[in-house]
Amino acid sequence: MSVPRWPDDFGFPRVEIKSAGRTLFATEMPYPTPGSATLETAPQDGQQTPVLWIRSDSGGSLGNSITYVFDAWVREEGTSEIGTLLPAAILQNGVFEVEGNPGSSDPTQLSRWKQFDLSYRYWLTTGVNSPTPVLFARLRRGGSEQLQWIAPTPSDAPSAATLASARERVRALAQSDPSAAPIAAARDQALGAVLKPFLDLVYAGQSDAAWRFLRASFDDGLGTLLASAEGSDLPRSREALETVLMQAINASPFIGEILRRNGGSIAPGTSP
Protein backbone atom coordinates (compact mmCIF):
# COMPACT_ATOMS: atom_id res chain seq x y z
CA MET A 1 0.00 0.00 0.00
CA SER A 2 1.20 3.51 -0.77
CA VAL A 3 1.69 5.43 2.48
CA PRO A 4 2.45 9.19 2.49
CA ARG A 5 5.87 9.98 3.89
CA TRP A 6 4.79 13.36 5.31
CA PRO A 7 1.43 14.41 6.84
CA ASP A 8 0.68 16.81 3.97
CA ASP A 9 1.60 14.28 1.26
CA PHE A 10 -0.95 12.33 -0.71
CA GLY A 11 -0.79 8.61 -1.44
CA PHE A 12 -1.66 7.10 -4.80
CA PRO A 13 -5.36 6.77 -5.66
CA ARG A 14 -6.90 3.44 -4.74
CA VAL A 15 -8.48 1.61 -7.66
CA GLU A 16 -11.15 -1.01 -7.05
CA ILE A 17 -13.30 -3.19 -9.29
CA LYS A 18 -16.42 -4.53 -7.61
CA SER A 19 -19.26 -6.83 -8.62
CA ALA A 20 -22.34 -7.52 -6.50
CA GLY A 21 -20.66 -5.80 -3.55
CA ARG A 22 -17.56 -7.97 -3.73
CA THR A 23 -14.13 -6.46 -4.45
CA LEU A 24 -12.51 -8.33 -7.35
CA PHE A 25 -9.44 -6.14 -7.74
CA ALA A 26 -7.88 -3.41 -5.63
CA THR A 27 -4.56 -1.62 -5.68
CA GLU A 28 -2.93 1.81 -5.43
CA MET A 29 -1.52 3.29 -8.60
CA PRO A 30 -0.49 6.72 -9.91
CA TYR A 31 -2.76 8.47 -12.41
CA PRO A 32 -5.19 5.60 -13.11
CA THR A 33 -7.43 5.55 -16.21
CA PRO A 34 -10.05 2.80 -16.71
CA GLY A 35 -11.64 1.65 -19.93
CA SER A 36 -12.84 -1.28 -22.01
CA ALA A 37 -11.90 -2.86 -25.32
CA THR A 38 -13.34 -5.46 -27.68
CA LEU A 39 -10.90 -8.14 -28.85
CA GLU A 40 -11.15 -10.81 -31.51
CA THR A 41 -10.60 -14.15 -29.77
CA ALA A 42 -11.31 -16.59 -32.62
CA PRO A 43 -10.78 -14.96 -36.01
CA GLN A 44 -11.90 -18.06 -37.88
CA ASP A 45 -15.27 -17.88 -36.11
CA GLY A 46 -15.51 -14.12 -35.81
CA GLN A 47 -15.89 -14.36 -32.04
CA GLN A 48 -15.28 -11.30 -29.91
CA THR A 49 -14.81 -10.73 -26.21
CA PRO A 50 -14.87 -7.58 -24.09
CA VAL A 51 -12.08 -6.83 -21.65
CA LEU A 52 -11.57 -4.26 -18.93
CA TRP A 53 -8.33 -2.35 -18.64
CA ILE A 54 -6.77 0.03 -16.15
CA ARG A 55 -3.79 2.12 -17.22
CA SER A 56 -1.37 3.56 -14.70
CA ASP A 57 0.67 6.50 -16.04
CA SER A 58 3.97 7.61 -14.59
CA GLY A 59 2.92 11.23 -14.78
CA GLY A 60 6.30 12.34 -16.12
CA SER A 61 7.23 13.64 -19.55
CA LEU A 62 8.83 10.33 -20.50
CA GLY A 63 5.39 8.80 -21.03
CA ASN A 64 5.79 5.45 -19.25
CA SER A 65 2.60 3.52 -18.48
CA ILE A 66 1.40 0.05 -17.51
CA THR A 67 -1.98 -1.29 -18.65
CA TYR A 68 -3.58 -4.15 -16.73
CA VAL A 69 -6.08 -6.11 -18.83
CA PHE A 70 -8.80 -8.30 -17.35
CA ASP A 71 -11.27 -10.81 -18.76
CA ALA A 72 -14.59 -10.07 -17.09
CA TRP A 73 -17.70 -12.22 -16.85
CA VAL A 74 -20.80 -10.70 -15.26
CA ARG A 75 -23.49 -13.22 -14.30
CA GLU A 76 -27.16 -12.54 -14.86
CA GLU A 77 -28.92 -10.70 -12.07
CA GLY A 78 -30.82 -13.00 -9.74
CA THR A 79 -28.41 -15.92 -9.98
CA SER A 80 -26.16 -17.09 -7.18
CA GLU A 81 -23.03 -16.37 -9.22
CA ILE A 82 -21.28 -13.05 -9.04
CA GLY A 83 -18.91 -11.48 -11.50
CA THR A 84 -15.56 -13.09 -12.20
CA LEU A 85 -12.41 -11.18 -13.07
CA LEU A 86 -9.31 -12.87 -14.44
CA PRO A 87 -5.99 -11.28 -15.40
CA ALA A 88 -5.45 -11.40 -19.16
CA ALA A 89 -2.32 -9.35 -19.85
CA ILE A 90 0.05 -6.68 -18.58
CA LEU A 91 1.10 -4.27 -21.34
CA GLN A 92 3.55 -1.39 -21.22
CA ASN A 93 3.66 2.04 -22.86
CA GLY A 94 0.63 1.92 -25.12
CA VAL A 95 -3.13 2.38 -25.47
CA PHE A 96 -6.11 0.53 -26.91
CA GLU A 97 -7.87 2.16 -29.84
CA VAL A 98 -10.61 1.15 -32.26
CA GLU A 99 -9.19 -0.38 -35.44
CA GLY A 100 -9.62 1.84 -38.47
CA ASN A 101 -11.33 4.56 -36.43
CA PRO A 102 -9.10 5.64 -33.53
CA GLY A 103 -11.47 8.41 -32.44
CA SER A 104 -14.46 6.11 -32.06
CA SER A 105 -15.69 4.90 -28.67
CA ASP A 106 -18.07 2.27 -30.10
CA PRO A 107 -17.62 -0.75 -27.78
CA THR A 108 -18.78 -3.17 -30.50
CA GLN A 109 -15.84 -2.38 -32.79
CA LEU A 110 -12.62 -4.37 -32.58
CA SER A 111 -9.76 -2.77 -30.69
CA ARG A 112 -6.05 -2.86 -31.44
CA TRP A 113 -3.09 -2.05 -29.25
CA LYS A 114 -1.04 1.02 -30.14
CA GLN A 115 2.49 0.37 -28.90
CA PHE A 116 4.72 3.39 -28.29
CA ASP A 117 8.49 2.89 -28.52
CA LEU A 118 10.03 5.27 -25.98
CA SER A 119 13.61 4.29 -26.82
CA TYR A 120 14.41 7.69 -28.34
CA ARG A 121 12.97 9.96 -25.68
CA TYR A 122 15.60 12.50 -24.53
CA TRP A 123 18.23 10.74 -26.62
CA LEU A 124 19.58 13.23 -29.20
CA THR A 125 16.90 15.84 -28.58
CA THR A 126 14.96 17.51 -25.81
CA GLY A 127 11.70 15.90 -24.73
CA VAL A 128 9.48 18.15 -26.81
CA ASN A 129 11.37 17.20 -29.99
CA SER A 130 11.84 13.52 -29.16
CA PRO A 131 10.36 11.08 -31.71
CA THR A 132 8.04 8.30 -30.52
CA PRO A 133 7.46 5.74 -33.29
CA VAL A 134 4.57 3.30 -32.92
CA LEU A 135 3.62 -0.24 -33.88
CA PHE A 136 0.13 -1.75 -33.88
CA ALA A 137 -0.79 -5.17 -32.54
CA ARG A 138 -3.63 -7.39 -31.44
CA LEU A 139 -3.72 -8.93 -28.00
CA ARG A 140 -3.28 -12.69 -28.26
CA ARG A 141 -4.43 -15.22 -25.70
CA GLY A 142 -1.99 -17.90 -24.57
CA GLY A 143 1.51 -18.55 -25.83
CA SER A 144 4.72 -16.79 -24.90
CA GLU A 145 3.94 -13.59 -26.81
CA GLN A 146 1.03 -11.44 -25.71
CA LEU A 147 1.02 -9.22 -28.78
CA GLN A 148 0.57 -10.22 -32.41
CA TRP A 149 1.97 -7.45 -34.58
CA ILE A 150 -0.15 -6.05 -37.40
CA ALA A 151 1.68 -5.63 -40.71
CA PRO A 152 2.15 -1.95 -41.58
CA THR A 153 0.10 -0.37 -44.33
CA PRO A 154 1.13 2.48 -46.66
CA SER A 155 -0.82 4.89 -44.45
CA ASP A 156 1.48 4.07 -41.52
CA ALA A 157 4.40 5.72 -43.32
CA PRO A 158 4.70 9.51 -43.57
CA SER A 159 3.37 10.95 -46.81
CA ALA A 160 5.47 12.70 -49.44
CA ALA A 161 4.00 15.99 -48.25
CA THR A 162 5.07 15.26 -44.66
CA LEU A 163 8.62 14.50 -45.78
CA ALA A 164 8.76 17.63 -47.94
CA SER A 165 7.50 19.74 -45.02
CA ALA A 166 10.17 18.32 -42.72
CA ARG A 167 12.92 19.12 -45.21
CA GLU A 168 11.61 22.65 -45.64
CA ARG A 169 11.64 23.06 -41.87
CA VAL A 170 15.29 21.98 -41.74
CA ARG A 171 16.24 24.44 -44.49
CA ALA A 172 14.51 27.29 -42.68
CA LEU A 173 16.21 26.46 -39.38
CA ALA A 174 19.63 26.19 -41.03
CA GLN A 175 19.20 29.65 -42.57
CA SER A 176 17.84 31.33 -39.45
CA ASP A 177 19.74 34.21 -37.87
CA PRO A 178 21.84 32.83 -34.95
CA SER A 179 21.55 36.19 -33.19
CA ALA A 180 17.75 35.95 -33.14
CA ALA A 181 17.64 32.54 -31.43
CA PRO A 182 20.26 30.21 -29.94
CA ILE A 183 21.68 27.85 -32.54
CA ALA A 184 21.32 24.96 -30.09
CA ALA A 185 17.53 25.43 -30.22
CA ALA A 186 17.53 25.40 -34.02
CA ARG A 187 19.70 22.27 -34.03
CA ASP A 188 17.35 20.52 -31.58
CA GLN A 189 14.26 21.43 -33.60
CA ALA A 190 15.88 20.31 -36.86
CA LEU A 191 16.89 16.96 -35.39
CA GLY A 192 13.35 16.42 -34.10
CA ALA A 193 11.88 17.38 -37.48
CA VAL A 194 14.06 14.77 -39.21
CA LEU A 195 14.10 11.92 -36.69
CA LYS A 196 10.31 11.59 -36.42
CA PRO A 197 9.59 10.88 -40.12
CA PHE A 198 12.85 8.93 -40.42
CA LEU A 199 11.84 6.51 -37.68
CA ASP A 200 8.24 6.37 -38.89
CA LEU A 201 9.56 5.18 -42.26
CA VAL A 202 11.77 2.55 -40.65
CA TYR A 203 8.95 1.25 -38.45
CA ALA A 204 6.66 1.12 -41.49
CA GLY A 205 9.12 -1.19 -43.23
CA GLN A 206 10.60 1.44 -45.54
CA SER A 207 14.16 1.75 -44.26
CA ASP A 208 15.64 2.44 -47.70
CA ALA A 209 13.38 5.46 -48.08
CA ALA A 210 14.24 6.49 -44.51
CA TRP A 211 17.97 6.64 -45.21
CA ARG A 212 17.41 8.57 -48.45
CA PHE A 213 15.30 11.08 -46.54
CA LEU A 214 17.92 11.38 -43.79
CA ARG A 215 20.73 12.03 -46.27
CA ALA A 216 18.69 14.60 -48.18
CA SER A 217 17.83 16.37 -44.91
CA PHE A 218 21.49 16.33 -43.90
CA ASP A 219 22.35 18.13 -47.14
CA ASP A 220 19.42 20.53 -46.66
CA GLY A 221 21.08 21.99 -43.58
CA LEU A 222 20.97 19.42 -40.79
CA GLY A 223 24.65 18.73 -41.44
CA THR A 224 25.48 22.41 -41.07
CA LEU A 225 23.64 22.62 -37.76
CA LEU A 226 25.28 19.46 -36.40
CA ALA A 227 28.73 20.66 -37.43
CA SER A 228 28.21 23.66 -35.18
CA ALA A 229 27.70 21.45 -32.13
CA GLU A 230 31.12 22.15 -30.66
CA GLY A 231 31.61 20.75 -27.19
CA SER A 232 28.57 18.48 -27.38
CA ASP A 233 28.26 14.73 -27.82
CA LEU A 234 26.02 15.02 -30.88
CA PRO A 235 27.21 13.30 -34.06
CA ARG A 236 28.70 15.91 -36.37
CA SER A 237 29.08 13.97 -39.63
CA ARG A 238 26.54 12.08 -41.69
CA GLU A 239 28.40 8.82 -41.12
CA ALA A 240 28.44 9.37 -37.35
CA LEU A 241 24.71 10.18 -37.34
CA GLU A 242 23.91 7.02 -39.30
CA THR A 243 26.05 4.94 -36.96
CA VAL A 244 24.35 6.15 -33.76
CA LEU A 245 20.92 5.74 -35.38
CA MET A 246 21.71 2.14 -36.24
CA GLN A 247 22.88 1.51 -32.69
CA ALA A 248 19.77 3.08 -31.18
CA ILE A 249 17.33 1.21 -33.41
CA ASN A 250 19.09 -2.09 -32.75
CA ALA A 251 18.75 -1.43 -29.01
CA SER A 252 14.96 -1.07 -29.29
CA PRO A 253 12.95 -3.80 -27.51
CA PHE A 254 11.03 -4.20 -30.77
CA ILE A 255 14.06 -4.75 -33.02
CA GLY A 256 12.88 -8.23 -34.01
CA GLU A 257 9.65 -6.87 -35.50
CA ILE A 258 11.46 -3.88 -37.03
CA LEU A 259 13.89 -6.19 -38.84
CA ARG A 260 11.08 -8.46 -40.01
CA ARG A 261 9.27 -5.50 -41.54
CA ASN A 262 12.42 -4.43 -43.37
CA GLY A 263 13.37 -7.81 -44.82
CA GLY A 264 15.94 -8.60 -42.13
CA SER A 265 18.11 -5.48 -42.32
CA ILE A 266 17.84 -1.78 -41.62
CA ALA A 267 21.40 -0.93 -42.69
CA PRO A 268 21.74 2.12 -44.93
CA GLY A 269 22.53 1.48 -48.55
CA THR A 270 25.59 2.66 -50.37
CA SER A 271 23.77 5.07 -52.67
CA PRO A 272 23.96 8.76 -51.72
Salt bridges, closest charged atoms under 4 A:
GLU16 OE2 - ARG14 NE 2.79
GLU16 OE1 - LYS18 NZ 3.56
GLU28 OE2 - ARG14 NH1 2.99
ASP57 OD2 - ARG55 NE 3.45
ASP71 OD1 - ARG141 NH2 2.47
GLU97 OE2 - ARG112 NH2 2.83
GLU99 OE2 - ARG138 NE 3.06
GLU168 OE1 - ARG171 NH2 3.10
ASP200 OD2 - LYS196 NZ 3.02
ASP220 OD2 - ARG167 NE 2.56
ASP220 OD1 - ARG171 NH1 3.26
GLU242 OE2 - ARG215 NE 2.61
GLU242 OE2 - ARG238 NE 3.45
GLU257 OE2 - ARG260 NH2 2.73
GLU257 OE2 - ARG261 NE 2.76
